[in-house]
């Protein structure tokens, strides 16, 4: 196709970021920006030479593909409408609010023979890509993701907002292995939902992952540590650095690598466009998004069950 016409559904923070990246790509046209807030849609549309509309049907009319960046509870009906119309879709994480909704979207994309990509942006972080290329059989995965509180993203708990990034990275590292045992704890601090959480996941291939997430911290942190036989890799996903410690015949060796600031969002959106054009496989499939969602929902459920038990004991 000469010009890929993309409709942007959702003109919030992430929608605005996607609009800028897509509008700068050769051979791509942001045809419409769709949002229930017409003024907000107009602001984003003006930046990328698109038209603004509050009507989903109107905005999708002349599109080949759609990027969905609406609140999570609206993902299912919007994605279904896009796929039913024969559009390729990239949807922000978490891909859906429930597994049934995820299954429906995956089945519909398969039926329509359309791309369904989930926007797990950390997959496109060069520090993670470097570790993934070096790690063959992880034994232990340790992640820490801390952020200051913001209203954006507070429509879901910290597990679906932040931890799901690292759940997805862990699943990508263990490959086809499945979670065999999960334990979790967490607490509410500034919202009625979960603001701090820790999860301990055992996989059926023997790997273990320990994941922590907080959205009530002062300093942002995005750390990933992975251990396997004879190799330890530690990444600062925010700074773009990786340290490898390995053991060989000459003893223990340490190597530090740094990566220039890479635009992970641009890489992600470029990957979606390439998949739509048939130039590469889908980087993060609907099945990938479902696996991360299933594990995140399990963690959230376990945290809430524990909080309910604590509350019951205090009565």
N, C-alpha and C positions, 0 to 999 in steps of 0.2 A: 504494500500500500504506500502511495506517495506521501500522503499527509495523514498521520494518525490523529484523529480527533478525540480528545479526552474531555469528559465531563467531570468536574470536581464537585462532589456532593459533601457539603459541610464547609463553611467559611470561618471556622474557628482558628485557633492557633496552628494546629497541624495542617489544616486546609490551606492556610496562607503560605506555609512553608512549602507544601507540595506545589502550589500554584507557581511559585517562583522557579522551582527546579524544572518543572515540566515546560514552562513557557520558554526557558532558555535552551531546550533541546532541539537540535535540528530535526526537521521532519515531524515535529509534534505541534499540535495546535490545541490550546485549551479553549474549547468551543463555548462552554457554559460553566458558570459557577452557580451552584444551587444551594440555597439556605432558606430556612423559614424566616430569617431576618433579612429582609430585602436590602436594607441599607448596608449591612455587613457584607452581603454577597456583592453588592455594587462596588464596595471599596476594594475587595480582592480582584474582582473582574477588571476594574480599571487598570490595575497594575499589570495585568497580563494580556490585555487586549481581547478579553472575552466578554460575553454578554451575561448579565445577571438575571436570575429568575428565582421565584419562590416555589415554582411548580416542578416537581420531580419529572413528571411525564414530559413537560415541555423541554426541560434541560437535557433529557436523554434522547430526544427525538433524532438528532443528527450526529450522535456520538458513536464511535467504534469501541470505546473503552471508558471505564469510570474508575476514579479513585474515591473511595468512601471514607470520609473522616468525620462522621457524625458521632454523637454519644453512643456508647456500647449498646444500650437497650434498643436503639434504632437500627443497628446493623442488619438484623435479619430481614425486615421488610424491604429495606433499601437494596441490599444485595440481591434478594430474590427478584425484585423488579428489574434490576440491571441485567441479571442473567436471563430472565424470561424474555427480555427484549433482544437477547443475543449479544450483549456486550461482554467484553473481557473485564475482569474486576480485580482491583487491589484494595483490600480492606485493612484498616488500621487494627492493631492488636488492642485487646483480645478480640479474636475474630468474631465471636458471638457471645451472648450472655449465657447460653446453655449448649450442651452437647447435642441435643435434638436439633437445634437451629444450625449448628455446625454441620451435622450430618445431612440436613436438608440442602444446605448450600453446596456441599461437596458433590452430592448426587446430582443436583441440578446443573452444576458446571460440567460434570462428566456427560450428562445427557445432551447438553447444548454444545459440547466440545469447545468450551471456552476456558481461557486461563483464569484461575482463581489463585491469587497470591496474597499472602498475609504479611503485613508490614512489621516484621520483627527486625527492626533496624540494626540491632547489634550484630546480626549475622554479617553485616557489611563493614564492620569495624576492622581495620587492617590488623590490629593487635590480636583480635580473636582469630582472624583468618590465618595469621602466622602460627598461633598455637595449634589450631586445628590441623595444620599441615605437618606438624611435628609430633603430635600425640597420636599414637596408634591404639593403645589400650589403657585408658585412664583407670586408675585405682581409686583416687580420691579427688573430688572437686570441691573447692571452697570458694564461695562468692560473697561479696558484700556490696550492697547498693543502697546508698543513703542520699536523701534529698531534703531540701527545705520544704515546708508545707506550702502548697498553693491550691487554690480552688480548682484550677484546671486539673482534671483527672480524678477529682474527689467524688465523682459519681460512682466509682467503683472502689473497692478496698485496696490496700497497698499490695496485696498479692497479685491482683489483676492489673494494677497500675504499674508497679515496679518489679516485683519478684518474677513475674512472668517472663521478663527479658532473660533472666538467668536460668529459669527453668527450661526455656527454649535452648539456650546455649548448652546446658548440661545434656539435654536430649540429643542435640546435634553431635556432641562429643561421644556419647555412648552408642550411637547408631541405632541398631534394631533392638537393643536391650529395653526391657520394660521395668517400670517401678514395681518392686515386689513388696515393699514395706515403706510406709510414710508416717512420720510423726511430726507434729508441729505445735507451736505455741505462738501467741501474739496478744496484743492489747490495743484498746482504744485509748487515744490521747486527746486529739483535737476534734475528732468527728465521732459519730455514733457507730462507725464501721471500724475495721482493723487498720491501725496506723503503723504498727510495728509487728513484724512477724519473723519467725525463724522456722525453717523446715529441714528435716533430716530424711533423706531419700536413699533407700537401698535398691539397687537394680539387680535383675536376675543374672547378670554376668559378673557380679561381685563388686562392681563399682559402688561407691558411696558418695553422696553429695550433701554438703552442709551449706545452706543458703540463708542469708540474712537480708532483710529489707526494712527500711524506715523512711517515712516521709515527714518526719518531725525532727530532722537533724539540722545543724547549722551549716556544716561544710559538706558539699557534695562529694561522694565517694563511689567509684565503680571499679571494684577489684575482682580479679579472677585468678585463682591459683589451681593448677592441675598437676597431679603427681602420677607417675607411672614408674615401672622398674627402670632404674638408671637415669631418670630425667625428671626434673621439677621445673615447671614454667609458671612464672608469676607476671600477670599483666595489669597495668593501670589502663583500663579501657578509656578513661577520660584524657589522660596525658598522652596516650599513644606510645607506651613503652612496654617492653617485655624483657624479663630476665630469665635466662636458662641456666640451670645448674645440673650438670651431668657427671656421671662417673665412668671413666674409661680405664684403659690399662695404665695410663700415666697418672691416675688419681682423679681428684675432683676438679672440674673446670667450670668457670663461670663466664657467660657471655651476655652482654646487654645489647639490645636492639631498640632503636627509636624509629618511629614512623612520622613523617610529616603529617600535619593536620589534613586529614582526609574527610571529604564530605560524604559521610555514610548515607545521608538521605538522598543525595544525588545519585550515588551508586545504586541504591535500592530502586529508585524510580527508573533509572536507566535499565536495570535488570528486568523490570516489569515491561517496559517498552520493547526490549529485545525478545522477551518471551512471547509477547503478543505478535511480534513480527516473525516468530518461528526461528529466530537466530540463536536461541539458547533455551535450555530447560528452565522451568519455573524454579526460582531460587528457594523460595519458602512456600511450599504447597499448602493447600487446604488441609491435607492430612497432617502436615507439620504443625499447623496452627491448632488443629484439634488436639494433638498430643499435648501441647503446652497448655491448652485450655483445660483439658481433663485433669492434668496434674495440679494446675493452679486451683481449680474448683475443689479438688480433694484437700489441698492444704487449707483453703479457706474454711471448708466444712469442719475439719479437725480443730482449727483454732476456735471457731464458734462453739463447738461442742465442749471444748475445755473451758471456755469462758462461762458457759451455762452451768457447768459443774461447780466452778468456783463461786458463782453467784448463788447457787442452790445451797452450798455449804455455809454461806454467810448469813442465811436467813434465820 
